Amino acid sequence: MWPFATSAVAINLFMVGLIGTWLGLPALSPYNAMWASLPLGLPATWAVARWVRGLIREAEGRKQA
């Protein structure tokens, strides 16, 4: 899951960088977004794993702990 979550973080960072140009901030290059997403991908992966685990529990009819 880590590559997928990290890729999603990189795309979102790049988009935020584009939106930031409307506010007069410098644009965030795709390479900088990719590098910044590497450490941020771990907490995003943890959140995705918890979400998927909850969906599996819900589908099996068990209550979440």
C-alpha positions as CSV (number, residue, x, y, z in Angstrom):
1,M,0.0,0.0,0.0
2,W,2.9,2.3,0.6
3,P,3.6,3.1,-3.1
4,F,0.0,3.9,-3.7
5,A,-0.4,6.1,-0.6
6,T,2.9,7.9,-1.3
7,S,1.9,8.5,-4.9
8,A,-1.4,10.0,-3.8
9,V,0.4,12.3,-1.3
10,A,2.8,13.4,-4.1
11,I,-0.1,14.3,-6.4
12,N,-1.9,16.2,-3.7
13,L,1.2,18.1,-2.8
14,F,1.8,19.0,-6.4
15,M,-1.8,20.2,-6.7
16,V,-1.5,22.3,-3.5
17,G,1.6,23.8,-5.0
18,L,-0.3,24.8,-8.1
19,I,-3.1,26.3,-5.9
20,G,-0.4,28.1,-4.0
21,T,0.6,30.0,-7.1
22,W,-2.8,31.8,-6.9
23,L,-1.7,33.1,-3.5
24,G,1.7,34.3,-4.9
25,L,3.7,31.4,-3.6
26,P,6.3,29.7,-5.8
27,A,5.2,26.6,-7.7
28,L,6.2,23.2,-6.3
29,S,7.8,21.1,-9.0
30,P,6.8,17.5,-9.5
31,Y,10.2,16.3,-8.4
32,N,10.0,18.4,-5.1
33,A,6.5,17.0,-4.5
34,M,7.8,13.5,-5.0
35,W,10.7,14.0,-2.6
36,A,8.5,15.6,0.0
37,S,5.9,12.8,-0.2
38,L,8.4,10.1,0.7
39,P,8.4,10.7,4.5
40,L,4.7,11.8,4.4
41,G,3.8,8.5,2.7
42,L,4.2,6.5,6.0
43,P,1.5,8.1,8.0
44,A,-0.7,8.1,4.9
45,T,-0.2,4.4,4.5
46,W,-1.0,3.8,8.2
47,A,-4.3,5.8,7.7
48,V,-5.2,3.9,4.6
49,A,-4.5,0.6,6.3
50,R,-6.8,1.5,9.2
51,W,-9.5,2.6,6.8
52,V,-9.3,-0.7,4.8
53,R,-9.2,-2.7,7.9
54,G,-12.4,-1.0,9.1
55,L,-14.1,-1.7,5.7
56,I,-13.1,-5.4,6.0
57,R,-14.5,-5.6,9.5
58,E,-17.7,-3.9,8.4
59,A,-18.1,-6.2,5.4
60,E,-17.6,-9.3,7.7
61,G,-20.2,-7.9,10.1
62,R,-17.9,-7.4,13.1
63,K,-17.8,-4.2,15.2
64,Q,-14.6,-2.1,15.2
65,A,-12.4,-2.2,18.3
